[in-house]
Amino acid sequence: MSSPPEFTVERLFSSWQPDVPALLLVALLGGLYGWGVVRLRRRGEHWPVPRSAAFAVLGLGAIVVATMSALAVYDHVLFWPAAVQNILLDLIAPLGLALGDPLRLAARALPERSAARVQRAMTGRLVRLLTFPLVSTALVLTTELTVYFTPYFGTALRVGWLHELMYLHLLLAGSLFVVPVLTREETLPRWCTHPVRAALVFLDGIIDAVPGIVVMTHGTLIAGAWYLHHHPSWSTDVQHDQQLGGGAMVGIAELVALPFLLAILVQWARTERKETVALDRRLATELVPAAPADGSGQSPDLVRPWWETENSEVAQRIRQQHPTR
């Protein structure tokens, strides 16, 4: 394998190479998503443009950049482009796809029977197990450590189809955590409320930094035999290259944690606002003042109003707005 020309800032933006399996995946995901949006619009229903933009630009765009940009051109001779590739597929692309909320789009765009099948599949035992927050977080961490600290990565550099499978593996592992957390479909347990999700995202941000720290401080070269043999003469030493890759992993992981957490907080605020509006409407319909009959007075034997005896959310709101005198 011939060594590519010296890596420069210009080549970072100008060097590209096709990746047929990745192109097919992007075309499939983009085509299905676009079909869903068009189907909704034909029915006169609205689908938010920012969600479509996040899915296309941040989600599919990250897949394209990771597999076909200069990162893919130089990943066989330098470690740090491969490390950035993997973190894009493991964190950035899943976040973009999740912000597009494809599960909600499928539930609305598909025919009723097909939508029911998708819902059953997403709530099946296996999927619920894999997307359980603690399990999916462990899967992401295990995937990253397996890639770098087993023969997996070194073999993937030599075997083309395994390299493509590794791309898909990283993308799926990241999506198992991110997509269920951000979707508006009920795919997580009931106890996984927005405050709990925010805490899980914060914890995940800390855990995601672990592989990068381990890579950066690891004394043994990762896929050392390959990179020592293919390392170009114009680059720094292999150990420094690995430290750069680990540092990039840590930096990107921590940068992703903030917008991920912000997305959860925005969802939380919108949910609270919708619940408040619905509750106010319910109060407006249930609190109909009854005019007393002429000449009738209040009897001490009357039953107390229901909102004074019940402990429901509606009753509590009424007691707050109309305290007993």
C-alpha positions as CSV (number, residue, x, y, z in Angstrom):
1,M,0.0,0.0,0.0
2,S,1.5,3.3,-1.1
3,S,1.8,6.1,1.4
4,P,-0.5,9.2,0.8
5,P,1.1,12.6,0.4
6,E,2.0,14.7,3.5
7,F,-1.1,15.6,5.5
8,T,-1.8,19.3,5.4
9,V,-4.7,21.6,6.4
10,E,-5.6,21.9,2.7
11,R,-5.7,18.1,2.2
12,L,-7.8,17.8,5.3
13,F,-10.7,19.4,3.3
14,S,-9.7,18.3,-0.2
15,S,-8.9,14.7,0.2
16,W,-11.8,12.3,-0.4
17,Q,-12.3,8.7,-1.4
18,P,-15.6,6.8,-2.1
19,D,-16.8,4.1,0.3
20,V,-19.6,2.1,-1.4
21,P,-21.0,0.4,1.7
22,A,-21.2,3.7,3.5
23,L,-22.8,5.4,0.5
24,L,-25.4,2.7,0.3
25,L,-26.2,3.0,4.1
26,V,-26.5,6.8,3.8
27,A,-28.7,6.6,0.8
28,L,-30.9,4.0,2.5
29,L,-31.3,6.0,5.7
30,G,-31.7,9.3,3.9
31,G,-34.2,7.8,1.4
32,L,-36.4,6.3,4.2
33,Y,-36.4,9.5,6.2
34,G,-37.2,11.6,3.2
35,W,-40.0,9.3,2.2
36,G,-41.5,9.7,5.7
37,V,-41.3,13.5,5.6
38,V,-42.9,13.6,2.1
39,R,-45.6,11.3,3.2
40,L,-46.5,13.5,6.1
41,R,-46.6,16.6,4.0
42,R,-48.9,15.0,1.5
43,R,-51.3,14.4,4.3
44,G,-51.0,18.0,5.4
45,E,-49.1,17.2,8.5
46,H,-46.0,19.1,9.7
47,W,-42.6,17.7,10.4
48,P,-40.0,20.1,11.9
49,V,-37.3,21.3,9.5
50,P,-34.7,21.4,12.3
51,R,-35.2,17.7,12.9
52,S,-34.7,16.9,9.2
53,A,-31.6,19.1,9.1
54,A,-30.1,17.4,12.2
55,F,-30.7,14.0,10.7
56,A,-29.2,14.9,7.3
57,V,-26.4,17.2,8.3
58,L,-25.2,16.0,11.7
59,G,-26.2,12.4,11.4
60,L,-25.7,11.3,7.8
61,G,-23.0,14.0,7.3
62,A,-20.9,12.6,10.2
63,I,-21.1,9.1,8.5
64,V,-19.9,10.6,5.2
65,V,-17.1,12.5,6.8
66,A,-15.9,9.6,8.9
67,T,-15.9,7.1,6.0
68,M,-15.0,9.1,3.0
69,S,-13.1,12.3,4.0
70,A,-9.4,12.8,4.7
71,L,-9.9,10.8,7.8
72,A,-10.6,7.7,5.7
73,V,-7.7,8.6,3.3
74,Y,-5.1,8.7,6.2
75,D,-6.6,6.2,8.7
76,H,-4.3,3.4,7.5
77,V,-1.1,5.3,8.0
78,L,-2.0,7.5,11.0
79,F,-3.7,6.5,14.2
80,W,-5.4,9.8,15.1
81,P,-7.6,10.0,11.9
82,A,-8.8,6.5,12.7
83,A,-9.6,7.5,16.3
84,V,-11.5,10.5,15.1
85,Q,-13.4,8.4,12.6
86,N,-14.5,6.0,15.3
87,I,-15.7,8.7,17.7
88,L,-17.7,10.4,14.9
89,L,-19.4,7.1,14.2
90,D,-19.9,6.2,17.9
91,L,-21.1,9.6,19.2
92,I,-21.6,12.4,16.6
93,A,-23.6,10.4,14.0
94,P,-25.9,8.7,16.5
95,L,-26.7,12.1,18.1
96,G,-27.6,13.6,14.8
97,L,-29.8,10.7,13.8
98,A,-31.5,10.8,17.2
99,L,-32.2,14.5,17.0
100,G,-34.1,13.7,13.7
101,D,-36.3,11.4,15.8
102,P,-36.7,8.7,13.1
103,L,-38.8,6.5,15.4
104,R,-41.4,9.1,15.8
105,L,-41.4,9.8,12.1
106,A,-41.9,6.1,11.3
107,A,-44.8,5.9,13.8
108,R,-46.5,8.8,12.1
109,A,-45.7,8.1,8.5
110,L,-46.2,4.4,8.2
111,P,-49.6,2.8,7.7
112,E,-51.2,1.8,11.0
113,R,-50.3,-1.9,10.8
114,S,-46.7,-1.2,9.9
115,A,-46.4,1.4,12.6
116,A,-47.7,-1.1,15.1
117,R,-45.1,-3.6,14.0
118,V,-42.3,-1.1,14.5
119,Q,-43.7,-0.2,17.9
120,R,-43.8,-3.9,18.9
121,A,-40.3,-4.4,17.7
122,M,-39.0,-1.4,19.7
123,T,-40.7,-2.6,22.8
124,G,-39.7,-6.2,22.5
125,R,-37.7,-7.8,25.2
126,L,-34.4,-8.0,23.3
127,V,-34.5,-4.3,22.2
128,R,-35.6,-3.2,25.6
129,L,-32.6,-5.0,27.1
130,L,-30.1,-3.6,24.6
131,T,-31.5,0.0,24.9
132,F,-31.8,-0.1,28.8
133,P,-29.7,2.9,29.7
134,L,-27.1,1.2,31.8
135,V,-26.8,-1.7,29.4
136,S,-26.4,0.5,26.3
137,T,-23.8,2.6,28.1
138,A,-21.8,-0.5,29.0
139,L,-22.1,-1.6,25.4
140,V,-20.6,1.6,24.1
141,L,-17.7,1.5,26.5
142,T,-17.1,-2.2,25.8
143,T,-17.2,-1.6,22.1
144,E,-14.6,1.1,22.3
145,L,-12.3,-0.9,24.5
146,T,-12.7,-4.0,22.4
147,V,-11.8,-2.1,19.2
148,Y,-8.6,-0.8,20.6
149,F,-7.4,-3.4,23.1
150,T,-8.1,-6.6,21.2
151,P,-6.9,-7.7,17.7
152,Y,-10.2,-6.3,16.3
153,F,-8.7,-3.0,15.1
154,G,-5.4,-4.3,13.8
155,T,-7.3,-7.0,11.8
156,A,-9.8,-4.5,10.5
157,L,-6.9,-2.4,9.1
158,R,-5.9,-5.4,7.0
159,V,-9.3,-6.8,6.1
160,G,-11.6,-4.4,4.2
161,W,-14.9,-6.1,4.9
162,L,-14.1,-6.2,8.7
163,H,-13.3,-2.5,8.6
164,E,-16.7,-1.8,7.2
165,L,-18.3,-4.0,9.8
166,M,-16.4,-2.1,12.5
167,Y,-17.9,1.1,11.2
168,L,-21.4,-0.4,11.4
169,H,-20.7,-1.8,14.9
170,L,-19.6,1.6,16.3
171,L,-22.7,3.3,14.8
172,L,-25.1,0.8,16.1
173,A,-23.5,0.7,19.6
174,G,-23.8,4.5,19.9
175,S,-27.4,4.6,18.5
176,L,-28.6,2.0,21.1
177,F,-28.0,4.6,23.8
178,V,-28.7,7.9,22.1
179,V,-31.8,7.3,20.0
180,P,-34.1,5.9,22.7
181,V,-33.1,8.7,25.1
182,L,-34.0,11.5,22.6
183,T,-37.0,10.0,20.9
184,R,-40.6,11.1,21.8
185,E,-41.7,7.5,21.5
186,E,-42.0,5.6,24.8
187,T,-39.2,3.1,24.3
188,L,-37.6,3.4,27.8
189,P,-38.9,2.3,31.2
190,R,-41.4,4.6,32.9
191,W,-38.9,5.5,35.6
192,C,-36.6,7.0,33.0
193,T,-38.1,10.5,33.2
194,H,-36.3,13.6,31.8
195,P,-34.4,14.3,35.1
196,V,-33.2,10.6,35.1
197,R,-32.2,10.9,31.4
198,A,-30.3,14.1,32.1
199,A,-28.4,12.3,34.9
200,L,-27.7,9.3,32.6
201,V,-26.4,11.6,29.8
202,F,-24.1,13.3,32.4
203,L,-22.8,9.9,33.5
204,D,-22.4,8.8,29.9
205,G,-20.3,11.9,29.1
206,I,-17.9,10.9,31.9
207,I,-17.8,7.2,30.7
208,D,-17.2,8.2,27.1
209,A,-14.0,9.9,28.0
210,V,-12.6,6.7,29.5
211,P,-11.5,5.1,26.2
212,G,-9.7,8.2,25.1
213,I,-7.9,8.6,28.4
214,V,-6.8,5.0,28.3
215,V,-5.6,5.3,24.6
216,M,-3.7,8.5,25.3
217,T,-1.9,7.1,28.4
218,H,-1.4,3.5,27.2
219,G,2.2,2.6,27.0
220,T,1.8,-0.1,24.4
221,L,1.1,0.9,20.8
222,I,-2.4,0.0,19.5
223,A,-2.1,-1.9,16.2
224,G,1.6,-1.2,16.6
225,A,2.9,-3.7,14.1
226,W,0.7,-2.2,11.4
227,Y,1.4,1.5,12.1
228,L,5.1,1.0,12.6
229,H,5.3,-0.7,9.2
230,H,3.1,1.9,7.4
231,H,3.9,5.0,9.3
232,P,5.0,7.8,6.8
233,S,8.3,9.5,7.0
234,W,6.8,13.0,7.1
235,S,4.8,12.3,10.3
236,T,5.8,12.4,13.9
237,D,6.6,9.2,15.9
238,V,3.9,6.6,16.3
239,Q,3.6,7.0,20.1
240,H,2.9,10.7,19.7
241,D,0.4,9.9,17.0
242,Q,-1.5,7.6,19.4
243,Q,-1.5,10.3,22.1
244,L,-3.0,12.8,19.6
245,G,-5.7,10.2,18.8
246,G,-6.6,9.7,22.5
247,G,-6.7,13.4,23.1
248,A,-9.0,13.9,20.2
249,M,-11.3,11.2,21.5
250,V,-11.5,12.8,24.9
251,G,-12.1,16.3,23.5
252,I,-14.8,15.2,21.1
253,A,-16.6,13.1,23.7
254,E,-16.7,16.0,26.2
255,L,-17.9,18.4,23.5
256,V,-20.7,16.1,22.5
257,A,-21.9,15.7,26.1
258,L,-23.0,19.4,26.3
259,P,-25.4,19.5,23.3
260,F,-26.7,16.1,24.2
261,L,-27.5,17.3,27.7
262,L,-29.0,20.5,26.3
263,A,-31.3,18.5,24.0
264,I,-32.6,16.6,27.0
265,L,-33.2,19.8,28.9
266,V,-35.1,21.3,26.0
267,Q,-37.3,18.2,25.7
268,W,-37.9,18.3,29.5
269,A,-39.0,22.0,29.3
270,R,-41.3,21.3,26.3
271,T,-42.9,18.3,28.1
272,E,-43.5,20.3,31.2
273,R,-45.1,23.1,29.2
274,K,-47.4,20.7,27.3
275,E,-48.5,19.1,30.6
276,T,-49.2,22.4,32.2
277,V,-51.3,23.5,29.2
278,A,-53.2,20.2,29.3
279,L,-53.8,20.5,33.0
280,D,-55.0,24.1,32.7
281,R,-57.5,23.0,30.1
282,R,-58.7,20.2,32.3
283,L,-59.1,22.7,35.2
284,A,-61.1,25.0,33.0
285,T,-63.5,22.3,32.1
286,E,-63.9,20.7,35.5
287,L,-64.1,23.9,37.6
288,V,-67.5,25.1,36.6
289,P,-68.9,27.4,39.3
290,A,-72.4,26.3,40.5
291,A,-74.7,29.1,41.5
292,P,-76.6,28.4,44.7
293,A,-80.4,28.2,44.6
294,D,-82.3,31.3,45.6
295,G,-82.8,31.4,49.3
296,S,-80.7,28.4,50.0
297,G,-77.9,28.5,52.4
298,Q,-75.0,26.2,53.0
299,S,-75.7,23.2,55.1
300,P,-73.1,22.1,57.6
301,D,-73.8,18.5,56.5
302,L,-72.8,18.9,52.9
303,V,-69.9,16.7,51.6
304,R,-66.6,18.5,51.2
305,P,-65.5,19.2,47.6
306,W,-63.5,16.5,45.9
307,W,-60.5,18.7,45.4
308,E,-60.2,19.0,49.2
309,T,-60.1,15.3,49.8
310,E,-58.2,13.9,46.8
311,N,-54.4,13.8,46.4
312,S,-54.4,14.0,42.6
313,E,-52.3,16.5,40.7
314,V,-55.5,18.4,39.6
315,A,-56.7,18.6,43.2
316,Q,-53.4,19.9,44.4
317,R,-53.4,22.6,41.7
318,I,-57.0,23.7,42.7
319,R,-56.0,23.9,46.4
320,Q,-53.0,26.1,45.5
321,Q,-55.2,28.4,43.4
322,H,-58.1,28.5,45.9
323,P,-56.7,28.0,49.4
324,T,-59.3,27.2,52.1
325,R,-60.2,30.2,54.1
